[in-house]
Amino acid sequence: MSIFQIPKEIVSDIECAMNAFWWGAKYGSRKGIRWKSLSQLCVPKDWGGIGFRRLDLFNTVFLCKQAWRLIQFPSSLVARVFQAKYYPVSSFLDARRSSNPSFIWNSLSSTKEIIRQHSRWRIGNGNSINIWRDRWLPDSSNPKISTPYFSFMEIFDVSSLFIDQSLKWDVDIIQNIFNHRYATLITNIPLPLINSEDKLIWMREDRGQFMVKSCYRALLGEKNVVNRKDWATIWKCNVPPKVSHVIDYPVGDWFLKNSRLLNKSQNNLLLMI
């Protein structure tokens, strides 16, 4: 699961088996009633679900973790092998599609857009960060400069905004190139005291380290706090889990269960006729 992208058909079969097991039925059998679909069971507990993990998203998260390690540890043996074959003159995020890639590389390269979306660069010497293409501003909503650029500055890196032979911002040049918002964000970025490499950080963690939990939440999508249900206290009660499962279903679900029972009874009656 951590290095291969599982086909959707296999994921669907596994989830069907999980759903059947949860409701006490046999896999492939149509007997019994599934009170809730697996997609509803995968909803977090605070929003009325059980908190099961979606296998397709979890598979993607583990692939993101492996891809992140390739970026953070470029001198490792695996990273050097992949670099020699698929991106000898660029980085993992800038690697182009190969003519004959392996299944492992296809699986890992499918995570590039996710990593780009939820990460940004922490400035060191500024030599690895393109001013216009990369995400490096300390703004979670828009960490990338979106203003038009001069044609001759397209390939400039962040180090070109430093004062010559020093790790200090050239405030005059920055104010002449960027608008007030970007100039303020850039000049407020702290620079290292010594020469160090630029580093890609995970924006959803304060320490910038990739975490499986935060990546899964990012892929699952943010839930509206207004629609949050106060079921967390129920799960914390000192009662058997099966009692929590019963209490956790809201009143609307009981109507859903009764309607399904009614439909099942009608179908059985039609079969008898």
Beta strands, then each sheet from edge to edge (+ up, - down):
strand 1: 119-122
strand 2: 199-202
sheet 1: 1+ 2-
end
